[in-house]
């Protein structure tokens, strides 16, 4: 039949539909309040990423620019491969100026590969979101028939085929991935907090290692002086030979303590530079105070803060929201997609232009996506229980961290206010008496050992106090260079 006037508008309509599909490629995920505002699954077209994604990206960029804007050369360990230069923002040039904790935090946030990795995972999901909402491409092809009829080429022409996704499946797929993006953003926030916790811990570990080295150095000096005094008393026949030998044993042990303190100080610095993402940076003095002056932490306040601010709970909540959108997507899968084909042919026998339209619609008779719906329902149940599990896990971990904090705080207070002053005064009195020949060498060694063991115990208690308090303040998130913290 002669339907050329009808065929041309139909083809134009299909091509216009293809153009509208291309326009949707410029859309981006909408904010939470606008995602799937219409239950048919059509998302409102946005001119850019959501405000929260734009803000997050801007913070990453500004953190990186803040550290790399005024780049200066640093001193690296001889023999190591060249490493990226870094600046010390806000500090005068030169190795004599100590590094502040704030600068170390900024450097780690800009240099740590774990943060860049988490940010890349967010960007990958944004690409996944874009792809999930794209409609299928149209198909074109050649169509021929009745060739050879009356010695002619028969019917010659072509066709255009387009599949239309119904039931709002594309919008629902994007809604599911929107929740995955939010979950990845929470993982990024958790990773940033892990970095800050690790930097703070490593910072005070270095300060405490330096304090330990100072105490060990004092022990060596005093032990050497005790040996000299013992030698003088032995020459004067005021003490037996065993007294000199005992003080020499203590002096050698003091050398061991000092060497171990030196190794601990080197290891603490290496851990700090690894967390910073600057493993080739040579040791520098740090600007920080070790004495604990913060207000006492309270269990109820810290528990409420942890349950309200923890990214781990936010990650679990995002998984629940994603599972609920996945259930809507599973129900929409039952709605059949529409396939339309329009063909135009020229009949060489009758010299007519012919057109045909074919519409295909599957009948959901046996397959109604029962398995997919059941899977989505089970995933919702699992996500709900996972939130409960995460909350209980946080309570359990906080209980252990808070116990360490409480024990260390009490120990620091007792040692610094009561035990250490008594041990120091006793050691000074015994040392004076030994030099005057009024106190035996065994009393001297006992007082010396007690004083320095108390000093080292005080440092250990300070280390435990700082670690526990920093971990509680960091929402129990640490281990930024390890994989698998969040399943």
ZABA-88262 format. One line per field, with one value per residue (C-alpha): x, y, z; residue number from 1; chain. Coordinates in Angstrom, 1 decimal. Layout:
# residues N
x	c(X,...) $
y	c(Y,...) $
z	c(Z,...) $
nr	c(NUM,...) $
kette	c(A,...) $
# end
This chain:
# residues 487
x	c(0.0,1.1,2.0,5.1,3.5,2.9,6.3,8.4,6.8,7.2,10.9,11.3,9.6,12.0,15.0,13.7,13.4,17.1,18.1,16.3,18.2,21.4,20.3,19.9,23.6,24.2,22.2,23.7,22.4,19.9,20.1,18.3,15.1,14.7,15.8,12.8,10.3,8.0,7.4,7.6,11.4,12.1,14.9,14.9,17.8,20.5,23.1,25.9,26.6,24.7,25.8,27.2,29.4,30.5,31.4,33.3,35.3,36.1,37.4,39.6,41.0,41.5,43.3,45.7,46.2,46.9,49.9,51.3,50.8,54.2,56.4,59.9,62.6,63.0,65.9,65.7,67.6,70.7,70.4,66.6,64.9,63.7,60.4,57.9,58.8,56.5,56.2,55.9,53.0,53.2,56.7,60.0,62.4,65.0,65.3,65.6,61.9,59.6,56.7,53.2,50.5,48.2,50.7,51.2,47.4,47.1,50.1,48.6,45.1,46.7,49.4,47.9,47.2,44.4,42.3,43.0,41.9,38.7,38.0,38.6,36.0,33.5,34.3,34.0,30.5,29.5,30.4,28.4,25.4,25.7,25.8,22.9,20.5,21.3,18.6,19.5,20.8,18.6,19.3,19.2,19.5,18.8,15.6,14.9,12.2,10.6,13.8,13.6,9.9,9.1,12.9,13.1,15.0,11.7,11.2,14.3,14.5,15.6,14.3,14.8,14.4,14.2,13.7,11.9,12.6,9.4,8.4,11.0,13.7,16.5,15.6,15.4,18.7,20.2,18.5,20.2,23.6,23.0,22.9,26.1,27.7,26.6,28.0,31.3,31.4,31.0,33.8,35.9,35.0,35.9,39.2,40.0,39.2,41.5,44.3,43.8,43.8,46.9,48.7,47.8,48.9,52.2,52.8,52.6,54.4,57.4,57.3,57.1,60.0,62.0,61.2,62.2,65.5,66.1,65.4,67.6,70.4,70.1,70.3,73.5,75.1,74.1,75.2,78.6,78.9,78.0,80.8,83.3,82.2,82.3,85.9,86.9,85.3,87.0,90.3,89.7,88.8,85.3,83.4,84.2,85.0,81.5,80.1,82.1,81.1,77.4,77.5,79.3,76.5,73.9,75.9,76.0,72.3,71.7,73.5,71.1,68.2,69.5,70.1,66.6,65.2,67.2,65.7,62.2,62.6,63.7,60.8,58.3,59.5,59.3,55.7,54.8,56.3,54.5,51.2,52.0,52.6,56.2,58.4,61.6,61.4,64.2,63.5,62.5,61.7,58.0,56.0,53.8,53.1,52.9,51.3,47.7,45.6,42.3,39.1,38.2,36.1,32.8,31.4,27.8,28.8,31.3,28.9,26.2,28.7,30.0,26.5,25.5,28.7,30.3,30.7,30.4,26.8,26.2,27.7,25.3,22.3,23.2,23.3,19.8,18.5,20.2,18.5,15.1,15.6,16.8,13.4,11.6,13.8,13.1,9.3,9.8,11.6,8.2,6.9,7.8,9.9,8.5,10.3,9.2,10.4,9.6,10.5,10.3,10.7,10.3,8.5,10.1,7.3,4.5,6.8,5.2,6.8,5.7,6.0,5.5,5.4,6.2,5.6,6.9,5.9,6.9,4.2,5.2,3.5,6.0,8.9,7.7,11.2,10.1,13.7,14.9,12.2,12.9,16.6,15.9,13.7,16.4,19.0,16.8,16.6,20.4,21.0,18.7,20.4,23.8,22.9,22.2,25.5,27.5,26.0,26.8,30.3,30.9,29.7,32.1,35.1,34.4,34.2,37.7,39.1,37.4,38.8,42.4,41.8,40.5,43.3,46.0,44.6,44.6,48.0,49.4,47.9,49.3,52.8,53.2,51.7,52.7,55.1,57.6,58.3,58.9,61.1,63.1,63.6,64.6,67.2,68.7,69.1,70.6,73.0,74.2,74.6,76.5,78.9,79.6,80.0,76.9,74.7,75.6,75.9,72.9,70.7,72.0,71.3,67.8,66.9,68.4,66.4,63.2,63.5,64.2,61.6,59.1,60.1,59.7,56.4,55.2,56.1,54.4,51.2,51.3,51.6,48.6,46.6,47.3,46.5,43.2,42.1,43.0,41.2,38.0,38.2,38.7,35.5,37.5,38.8,42.4,44.7,44.4,47.1,45.4,42.7,39.4,38.4,34.9,33.3) $
y	c(0.0,3.6,4.9,7.0,10.0,7.9,6.2,9.4,10.9,7.5,7.4,11.0,10.3,7.4,9.5,12.3,9.8,8.8,12.4,12.7,9.6,11.4,14.4,12.3,11.5,15.0,14.3,13.4,11.8,14.0,14.8,12.5,14.5,14.5,11.0,9.3,12.0,10.3,6.6,5.9,6.0,9.1,11.1,14.9,16.0,17.9,20.2,18.6,16.3,16.7,19.5,17.0,15.4,18.8,19.9,16.7,17.1,20.7,19.6,17.0,19.6,22.3,19.9,18.9,22.5,23.6,21.3,21.6,25.4,26.5,23.5,23.4,20.8,18.4,16.4,12.7,9.7,9.2,6.4,6.4,7.0,10.5,11.3,14.1,17.4,18.8,22.1,23.1,25.5,28.3,27.4,29.1,27.2,25.1,21.9,23.7,24.5,21.7,20.3,20.9,18.2,20.4,20.4,16.7,16.1,18.2,16.5,13.1,14.0,15.2,12.5,9.3,6.9,5.3,8.5,8.8,5.2,5.8,9.0,7.0,4.4,7.2,8.5,5.0,4.6,8.0,6.6,3.5,5.7,7.4,4.2,2.6,5.3,5.2,3.8,1.0,2.2,1.9,-0.6,-0.1,-2.7,-3.8,-5.5,-7.2,-9.6,-11.1,-10.6,-12.0,-11.5,-10.8,-10.4,-7.4,-6.7,-7.2,-5.2,-3.3,-1.1,-0.8,-0.8,1.0,-0.9,0.6,-1.0,1.1,0.4,0.6,0.6,3.2,0.6,3.0,5.5,2.8,1.4,4.9,5.2,2.0,3.2,6.6,4.7,3.0,6.4,7.6,4.4,5.0,8.6,7.3,4.9,7.9,9.8,6.8,6.5,10.2,9.7,6.6,8.7,11.4,8.9,7.2,10.6,11.7,8.3,8.3,11.9,11.2,7.9,9.9,12.4,9.6,7.7,10.9,11.2,7.6,8.2,11.2,9.1,6.3,8.8,10.1,6.5,5.9,9.1,8.3,4.6,5.8,8.1,5.3,3.2,6.0,6.5,2.8,2.7,5.6,3.9,0.6,2.3,3.7,0.2,1.4,-1.1,-4.6,-5.5,-6.9,-3.4,-2.2,-5.2,-4.6,-1.0,-2.0,-4.6,-1.8,0.5,-2.1,-2.7,1.0,0.9,-1.8,0.3,3.3,1.3,-0.1,3.5,4.7,1.8,2.6,6.2,5.4,3.0,5.5,8.1,5.6,4.7,8.4,9.1,6.0,7.3,10.7,9.2,10.8,7.7,9.5,12.4,12.6,13.0,16.5,17.9,17.9,20.6,19.0,18.6,15.2,16.1,15.3,18.4,17.5,17.1,13.7,11.6,10.1,6.8,8.0,11.0,9.1,6.3,8.7,10.6,7.3,6.0,9.4,10.2,6.9,6.5,2.7,3.1,5.5,2.9,0.2,2.6,3.3,-0.4,-0.7,2.1,0.6,-2.8,-1.1,0.6,-2.8,-4.3,-1.6,-2.4,-6.1,-5.4,-3.2,-6.0,-7.7,-4.9,-6.0,-3.8,-2.6,-3.3,-1.3,-1.8,0.4,-0.8,1.0,-0.8,0.0,-2.5,-2.6,-4.7,-2.2,0.8,1.5,2.4,0.1,0.5,-1.9,-1.5,-4.3,-4.1,-6.8,-7.1,-10.1,-11.7,-12.2,-15.5,-17.8,-15.5,-12.8,-12.2,-14.2,-15.1,-11.5,-10.2,-12.9,-12.0,-8.3,-9.0,-11.1,-8.4,-5.9,-8.2,-8.8,-5.0,-4.3,-6.9,-5.6,-2.2,-3.8,-5.8,-2.6,-0.8,-3.7,-4.0,-0.3,-0.7,-3.6,-1.9,1.3,-0.7,-2.0,1.3,3.1,0.6,1.2,4.9,4.8,2.5,4.6,7.9,6.7,5.2,8.5,10.5,8.2,7.9,11.6,13.0,10.4,7.6,9.5,12.3,9.8,7.7,10.7,12.0,8.6,8.2,11.6,10.9,7.5,8.8,11.5,8.9,6.5,9.2,10.0,6.3,6.3,4.0,0.6,0.0,-2.4,0.4,2.6,0.1,-0.5,3.2,3.8,0.9,2.0,5.6,4.8,1.9,4.4,7.0,4.4,3.2,6.8,7.1,3.8,4.9,8.2,6.3,4.1,7.1,9.0,6.0,5.2,8.8,9.4,6.2,7.2,10.7,9.2,7.1,3.9,4.2,3.5,1.4,3.6,1.6,-1.8,-3.2,-4.8,-2.6,-2.3,-5.4) $
z	c(0.0,-0.5,3.0,2.3,3.9,7.1,7.2,7.1,10.3,12.2,11.4,12.4,15.7,16.4,15.5,17.8,20.6,20.0,20.3,23.7,24.9,24.1,26.1,29.2,29.1,30.5,33.6,37.0,40.2,42.0,45.7,48.2,48.3,44.5,43.7,42.1,43.1,40.6,41.1,37.4,37.8,35.7,37.4,37.1,34.8,36.7,35.4,37.5,40.4,43.7,46.0,48.5,45.8,44.6,48.1,48.8,45.6,46.4,49.8,48.3,45.8,48.4,50.7,48.0,46.9,50.4,50.8,47.3,46.6,48.0,47.2,48.6,48.4,51.4,52.6,51.8,53.0,50.9,48.4,48.3,45.0,44.4,46.1,45.5,47.1,49.8,51.5,55.2,55.0,57.6,58.8,58.0,55.8,57.5,59.5,62.8,63.0,64.4,62.5,63.9,64.1,61.9,59.1,59.4,59.2,56.0,54.4,55.1,53.8,50.5,50.1,51.5,48.7,50.7,50.4,46.7,46.3,48.2,46.1,42.9,44.0,44.4,40.9,39.5,41.0,39.5,36.1,36.9,37.7,34.4,32.5,34.3,33.1,29.4,27.1,24.6,21.3,18.2,15.5,11.7,9.0,5.4,4.4,1.1,-0.2,-3.3,-5.2,-8.7,-9.0,-12.7,-13.2,-10.8,-7.6,-5.7,-2.5,-1.2,1.9,5.5,9.0,12.3,15.6,19.1,22.5,25.1,28.8,30.7,34.4,35.3,35.4,34.3,37.0,39.7,38.6,39.1,42.5,43.6,42.5,44.2,47.5,46.5,45.8,49.3,50.8,49.0,50.3,53.8,53.2,52.0,55.2,57.3,55.5,56.1,59.8,59.9,58.4,61.0,63.8,62.5,62.1,65.6,67.1,65.2,66.1,69.9,69.5,68.1,70.9,73.5,71.8,72.0,75.7,76.3,74.5,76.8,79.9,78.6,78.0,81.6,82.8,80.9,82.4,85.9,85.5,84.3,87.2,89.6,88.1,88.6,92.2,92.8,91.5,93.8,96.8,95.9,95.7,99.1,100.3,101.4,99.3,98.1,94.4,94.0,94.4,91.4,89.3,90.1,89.0,85.8,85.1,85.5,83.2,80.4,80.8,80.5,77.2,76.0,77.2,75.3,72.1,72.2,72.7,69.7,67.6,68.9,68.0,64.4,64.0,65.3,62.8,59.9,60.9,60.9,57.5,56.1,57.4,55.9,52.5,52.6,53.4,52.4,54.8,57.2,61.0,62.1,65.5,66.4,68.1,70.7,74.4,76.1,79.4,79.5,79.9,78.2,80.0,81.2,78.8,79.9,78.7,78.0,76.1,74.0,73.3,72.1,69.9,68.4,67.5,66.1,64.1,63.1,59.4,59.9,60.9,58.0,55.7,57.0,56.7,53.1,52.4,53.8,51.6,48.6,49.4,49.5,46.1,44.8,45.9,43.9,40.9,41.3,41.2,38.1,36.3,35.9,33.6,30.0,27.8,24.4,21.2,18.0,14.5,11.5,7.9,4.6,1.3,-2.4,-4.5,-7.9,-9.4,-8.7,-8.2,-4.8,-1.5,1.3,5.1,8.0,11.8,14.2,18.0,20.3,24.0,26.2,28.2,31.9,32.2,34.0,34.8,37.1,38.6,41.7,42.5,42.2,44.5,47.1,46.9,47.4,50.4,52.0,51.3,53.2,56.2,56.1,55.9,58.9,61.0,59.9,61.4,64.7,64.4,63.7,66.7,69.0,67.6,68.2,71.8,72.3,70.8,72.7,76.0,75.4,74.3,77.3,79.7,78.4,78.6,82.2,83.4,81.7,82.9,86.5,86.1,84.7,87.5,90.2,88.8,88.0,91.2,93.8,92.7,90.5,92.9,95.7,93.6,92.4,95.9,97.2,94.4,95.0,98.7,98.2,95.6,98.0,100.8,98.5,97.4,101.1,101.9,104.1,101.9,100.4,96.7,96.8,98.1,95.3,92.6,94.0,94.1,90.7,89.1,90.9,89.7,86.0,85.9,87.3,84.6,81.8,83.2,83.2,79.5,78.8,80.6,78.7,75.4,76.3,77.4,74.2,72.0,73.8,73.8,70.2,69.1,71.0,69.6,66.1,66.3,66.7,63.1,62.5,60.3,57.2,55.3,55.9,53.6,54.6,57.5,56.2,54.5) $
nr	c(1,2,3,4,5,6,7,8,9,10,11,12,13,14,15,16,17,18,19,20,21,22,23,24,25,26,27,28,29,30,31,32,33,34,35,36,37,38,39,40,41,42,43,44,45,46,47,48,49,50,51,52,53,54,55,56,57,58,59,60,61,62,63,64,65,66,67,68,69,70,71,72,73,74,75,76,77,78,79,80,81,82,83,84,85,86,87,88,89,90,91,92,93,94,95,96,97,98,99,100,101,102,103,104,105,106,107,108,109,110,111,112,113,114,115,116,117,118,119,120,121,122,123,124,125,126,127,128,129,130,131,132,133,134,135,136,137,138,139,140,141,142,143,144,145,146,147,148,149,150,151,152,153,154,155,156,157,158,159,160,161,162,163,164,165,166,167,168,169,170,171,172,173,174,175,176,177,178,179,180,181,182,183,184,185,186,187,188,189,190,191,192,193,194,195,196,197,198,199,200,201,202,203,204,205,206,207,208,209,210,211,212,213,214,215,216,217,218,219,220,221,222,223,224,225,226,227,228,229,230,231,232,233,234,235,236,237,238,239,240,241,242,243,244,245,246,247,248,249,250,251,252,253,254,255,256,257,258,259,260,261,262,263,264,265,266,267,268,269,270,271,272,273,274,275,276,277,278,279,280,281,282,283,284,285,286,287,288,289,290,291,292,293,294,295,296,297,298,299,300,301,302,303,304,305,306,307,308,309,310,311,312,313,314,315,316,317,318,319,320,321,322,323,324,325,326,327,328,329,330,331,332,333,334,335,336,337,338,339,340,341,342,343,344,345,346,347,348,349,350,351,352,353,354,355,356,357,358,359,360,361,362,363,364,365,366,367,368,369,370,371,372,373,374,375,376,377,378,379,380,381,382,383,384,385,386,387,388,389,390,391,392,393,394,395,396,397,398,399,400,401,402,403,404,405,406,407,408,409,410,411,412,413,414,415,416,417,418,419,420,421,422,423,424,425,426,427,428,429,430,431,432,433,434,435,436,437,438,439,440,441,442,443,444,445,446,447,448,449,450,451,452,453,454,455,456,457,458,459,460,461,462,463,464,465,466,467,468,469,470,471,472,473,474,475,476,477,478,479,480,481,482,483,484,485,486,487) $
kette	c(A,A,A,A,A,A,A,A,A,A,A,A,A,A,A,A,A,A,A,A,A,A,A,A,A,A,A,A,A,A,A,A,A,A,A,A,A,A,A,A,A,A,A,A,A,A,A,A,A,A,A,A,A,A,A,A,A,A,A,A,A,A,A,A,A,A,A,A,A,A,A,A,A,A,A,A,A,A,A,A,A,A,A,A,A,A,A,A,A,A,A,A,A,A,A,A,A,A,A,A,A,A,A,A,A,A,A,A,A,A,A,A,A,A,A,A,A,A,A,A,A,A,A,A,A,A,A,A,A,A,A,A,A,A,A,A,A,A,A,A,A,A,A,A,A,A,A,A,A,A,A,A,A,A,A,A,A,A,A,A,A,A,A,A,A,A,A,A,A,A,A,A,A,A,A,A,A,A,A,A,A,A,A,A,A,A,A,A,A,A,A,A,A,A,A,A,A,A,A,A,A,A,A,A,A,A,A,A,A,A,A,A,A,A,A,A,A,A,A,A,A,A,A,A,A,A,A,A,A,A,A,A,A,A,A,A,A,A,A,A,A,A,A,A,A,A,A,A,A,A,A,A,A,A,A,A,A,A,A,A,A,A,A,A,A,A,A,A,A,A,A,A,A,A,A,A,A,A,A,A,A,A,A,A,A,A,A,A,A,A,A,A,A,A,A,A,A,A,A,A,A,A,A,A,A,A,A,A,A,A,A,A,A,A,A,A,A,A,A,A,A,A,A,A,A,A,A,A,A,A,A,A,A,A,A,A,A,A,A,A,A,A,A,A,A,A,A,A,A,A,A,A,A,A,A,A,A,A,A,A,A,A,A,A,A,A,A,A,A,A,A,A,A,A,A,A,A,A,A,A,A,A,A,A,A,A,A,A,A,A,A,A,A,A,A,A,A,A,A,A,A,A,A,A,A,A,A,A,A,A,A,A,A,A,A,A,A,A,A,A,A,A,A,A,A,A,A,A,A,A,A,A,A,A,A,A,A,A,A,A,A,A,A,A,A,A,A,A,A,A,A,A,A,A,A,A,A,A,A,A,A,A,A,A,A,A,A,A,A,A,A,A,A,A,A,A,A,A,A,A,A,A,A,A,A,A,A) $
# end
